[in-house]
Amino acid sequence: MIMANSKARPTVDELLEVLKRTNLPTVLVEGKDDIIFYRSIEEELRDLGIDMLPAGNKDAVLELRRRLREQNVSSPFAFVVDNDLWVHTGFPDSESFEDIITTDGYSIENDLFSDGQLLGLLNSDEKEKFERELSRFCRWYALAVHRHLREGPYAFRTHPGKVLDDEDHYCKTTALREGEQYPDELLKEMLEHFIRIVRGKSLFAVLHRQLSRAGRPVKFSERQLMAFGASRKGENFQRISKLVRARIQAQIG
């Protein structure tokens, strides 16, 4: 079962000791924030008796994968992580991740957004406002990601509410530095493929501004939107389910 409400996140060392003693087919995933999606996967694969185990984050999943392989732990395992910025860069050249299952988009949220066809929940006025705010957000986000990829750590995970509602912050963080060129091609790509490559949590937050607005007869929380996306069991859901099944069955024999 997924550990959903543990107060203290287990360390990698603690999780490794648990995994060395289990005989259950185990799927290591990132965090409990994705529980809605992974509970659905767990139910889909109940015939295999799999155990979904959140490791906390992507680095923890990759570290556990490395240590399990080093110690030749024989139980069946699968590893699922978000692409994150790999949607722009691809896998690191220095690593071999042939057995890693990744989301199709930036994160699970992106895959659920796509599977759930969530834009269909917007009326015409809401869709127009969503597109206008998304365009403004992406103009900030493209530059933030560009700086992060070129220069090292840069804040590109800022909540869209801050970006869209704080004019001083927006102007300050989108002002080009001396000699800096705006990444027009990256912005174009983001606007064309936003469902896949714009950070999923940010994308949900921009959508949520319309689907929770005052006066709307039916309001949705972000968790409800995720649950709706998971319930559709669409293309991305089926892809990950099939890959997890294949990885586990190959090890069971």
N, C-alpha and C positions, 0 to 999 in steps of 0.2 A: 504493500500500500504506500501511496505517496505521503511523505511527512509534510503536512500542510501548516501546522501551527506550532512547530518547535520554537521555543523562545530564543535559544542560543543555537546559532548555526554550527553544526559539527565541523571540526577541522578536517583537512585532508587525511591526516594521520588516523583520526578516529573513524572516518569513513572507510579507509583502507582496511582497517582491522575488521570492520563489519563485513566487508566484501570478501575478505579472505575466508570467512567462516560460512558464507551462505552457499546453498546449493540451488537457489532460485535463479532462473534467467533474469538478469537485471539490466535495466536500461537507465544509464546515467544521463541526466538532463541538467540544465543550468539551475533554475530556481523555482521557488514555490509560486512566483507571480504567474507562471505559465500553467498552473495546476488545472485550469479549466480545459485546456487543450489536452494535456497529458492524461487526465482522467478518462477522456474520451478515447484516447489511443489504448489505454490500459483495458478499457471495456471491449474495444474492438478486437484485442488480442488475448482475451481471457482464456481461450483454449490453450495458450502456451503457458499460462500461469505466471506471466511476467510481473516483476516488481519495478515500478518507476521510482527512481531515487534522485531527488534534487541534490546536486553537489554544492550549490551556492552561486556559482558563476562559471563562465566559460573556461577561465584559467584552471579552476579546480577540476573540471571534467577532463581537460587535456592532461593535467598532472596525474590524475588517477589512472587514466588510460596508459600513460607512460610507465607508472609504477606497477600496475597490474601485469603489463607485458614483461617487464623486467623480472618479476617474481614468478612468472609462469603460472598464474592463478588459472585453474582449469574451468571454473564455472562459466556459463555463457554470458557474454556481455555485449551490449550495444551502446553507442555513444552518440548523443544528439546535441548539437549546439547551434546557436544562431550564427548566421553569416556575419552580422555586424558589418564592419567596413570592408570585409572581404568581398562584398558586392561590388566594390570599386577596384580592389587590388588583386583579388584572387587569393589562393592559399599562399602563405609565405614560402619562398623558394627553398628555404633551409629545412622545411619540414615535409614529411610524407604523411598525408592524412587520408589515405585511400580507404580506410575503414570507418572514417568519421561520417556521420549523417548530418547534413546541414539543412537549415531552412532554405526554401527557394529564394525568399526575399531577405531583407535585412534581419528580420526576426520573426518569431512566431506570430507576433501581432500583425505583421505584414501578410503572412500566409492566411491568417484568419480574416483579415480585412478583405482579401481577394476572394476566399472561399465563400464568405458571407454576402458578397456583393452589397456591401453596406451603403454605398452611395445611393442605392435604390430606396433607402429610408428617407432621403431628403426630398422635400417638395421643390418646385422650381426656384422659388425665392431663396430657400436655404442653400440649394446647390450653387446658385450664383454667388452668395456670400461666402460659402465654403471655398469655391474656386478663387475668389478674390483674396481671401485670407491665406490660402495655401500658396498662391503665387508670391505674396509678400513674404511669407515665412520662408519659402524656398530661396528667395533672393538672399536672405540672411544665412540660411542653412548651407547653401552651396559654398559661400565664402568661408564659413566656419569650418566645414569639412575640408575644403581646399587647404586652409591654413594648417589644420591638424595633420593632414597627410604630408604636407611639404615641410613643416617646421617643427613638428612634434606636438606634444599635448596642448590642445586648445579647446575651449568650452564650446562644444557643438551640441550638447545635450540639454541646453537651457530650455525650460518649459516654454511652449509656444505662447502662453499667456503673457509672459514677461516680454517676449520678442514683439508680440503684436500690440500690446497695450502700453508699453513704456517707450514713448517716442524718443526720449533722450538716449535710452539704452540702444534702441534700434539704429539711430543715426551714428552714435559713437562706434558701434561694433561693425557697421557696414561701410564706414569711411575707409577708403583705400589708403594704405601707407605709401610713403615715398617710393616710387619705382614698382609698386605692386599693380598687377593687372587683374581685373575681375575675371573669374573662371566662367565665361559665357557658355562654353560647351557643356560644362558640368551642370549649370543651371538648366540648360535646354534638356539634357538627359533626365534630370530630376522631374521637370514639369511633364515630360512625356511618359515617364515610367515611375511616377511618384508612389504608386501602390506597392511597388517592389523595392525601391531603393531609398526612399526617405525613411528615416528611423521610425519604426513602428509605433513606439510610445508617443512620439511627437505627432504622427499622423492621426492616431486615435484622439489625441487631445484637440487637434484642430477640428476634427469631425464632431467631437463631443460638444464643442462650443455652439453648434447649431442644434444638435439633438437634445440638448438640455436647456435650451434658452427659455427665458421667462415667457409665459403665455402659450407655449407649445402644448397641445392637448395630450400628447404622449411623449414623455421624456425617457431617455435611456441613460443608464450609467455606463462607464467604460467596461466594467465587468459584464454587464448584460450584453453589450455589443460583442464582446469576446465569446460569450456563451452562445450567442446566436450564430457567430461564424463557425464555431466548433460543431454546432448541431447540424450544420449543412453537410458535413463530412465530404467536402469538395475535393478538388484535384490535389491540392497541397496536403490535405489530411490523408488522402489515400496514398499519395507518394511516400510519405514518411511511414505510415503503417506498413506498407509493403516492404520498405527497406528494412525496418526493424524486424519484421517477421523473417525476412531472408537472412539477416545477420544471425539471429538467434537460432533458426533452424539449421543453418550451416554448421554451427558449433555443437548442436545437440546430436546431429548425425542421423 
